[in-house]
Amino acid sequence: MDLRGRSIRTLAWLGDAEFEREVRLRLARRGDYPTDRLHAMKARIVCAEAQAELLAAIESELDADEAGVVRRGRNVNLKASGRGVRDVRAYRAATGLEALVAYWCFGEPAVQARFEALVVPRLEAAIDAVLAAQAGARRSS
């Protein structure tokens, strides 16, 4: 079954789970932190605003098919989301990124490699920044 052929909403739903899974795994590999700290660090990376920033950083490198997935994800009707959306533009961009993550993760190995090339280095940098902020906050306390 080709999951990439599902609706854009389903792709975004799957991509949301895959993106969060990647963040959780990468945070857990960095250290054995209390779960409340892990959750707080994860939340800073998985939020709509951070995902919108990530999309903005990679958007110029997307091919036409990838850009089409993002465009379709951005156009998902917000009323059906059921969330209290603070920043509609960030939420739409995050939904586009999540759909793109699923598009990559459930594609052929060459397509999956795009996630590794475009997202992983930026994800690792975001984790570095969150860990540095955590370390700085602990020193100030």
Secondary structure, 3 states (H helix, E strand, C coil): CCHHHCCHHHHHHHHHHHHHHHHHHHHHHHCCCCHHHHHHHHHHHHCHHHHHHHHHHHHHHCCHHHHHHHHHHHCCCHHHHCCCCCCHHHHHHHHHHHHHHHHHHCCCHHHHHHHHHHCHHHHHHHHHHHHHHHHHHHHHC
